[in-house]
Amino acid sequence: MPFQCRWISPRECATYLSLHPQTVYALIYQGKLPVARIGRSLRVDKKKLDELLEDQIIGQASGRRA
């Protein structure tokens, strides 16, 4: 079973979401992405990010706005 990293860097998050890294940093500082600070580094919780994305899909499918 291959190793899967739960915590990813903001740049890896940008690649994962097909966004510009500055957009990811803006979302982090707006409190819209789940992150942890480890020393001076930021790490995005990929598991919570996936849950957040799923909530967005479900919210739109039911006609509710997130």
N, C-alpha and C positions, 0 to 999 in steps of 0.2 A: 504494500500500500504506500503510495507516494506521500511524502511529507507535505502538508498544506499549512501555510502560515495564516494564522488568524489576524495578526496585526500587520498592516502594510503601511508604507510611507505615503505621505501625501502625493508624491509623484507617481507611485504605483497605483494609487487610488484614481488619479487623473487618467492614467492609461486604461484602467479597468472601466471607468465611466465614459471614456472618450471625451474628456474635458481638458481644457487648458489648466496647467498646474495653478495658475493664479486664481482661477475660478474655484478650485478646490480649497485653496487657502482662504479665500473670501467666505466660502460656506462654513469652514471651520471656525473662523473668527466671529461669524454671525450665530454660531451655536447650532447650525443645521446638520452637522456631521458628527457622529460619535467618535471622539478622540481621547487619547491618553497622552500625557506629557511624561517622557522618560528622560530625565536630565533636560537637555535643551532640544531634544528631538520630539516630534509629534508622530503618533502612530494612530492610524484609523482602524477601528474595530470592524473587520470585514464582515463578521457574522451579523453585527448590528446594522451595518450598512445594507446588507442584503435584506434584512427584515424591514428596514426603512423603505427600501425600494418596493418590496412586496406590498407594504401598506399603501404606498402610492398607487399601485396598480389596482388593488382591491377597492380603494377609495374612489377611483375614477370609474370603475366598472359598476359600482352600485349607485352612481349618480351623485355621490357626496364629494364635496371639495375638501382637500387636505390643507 
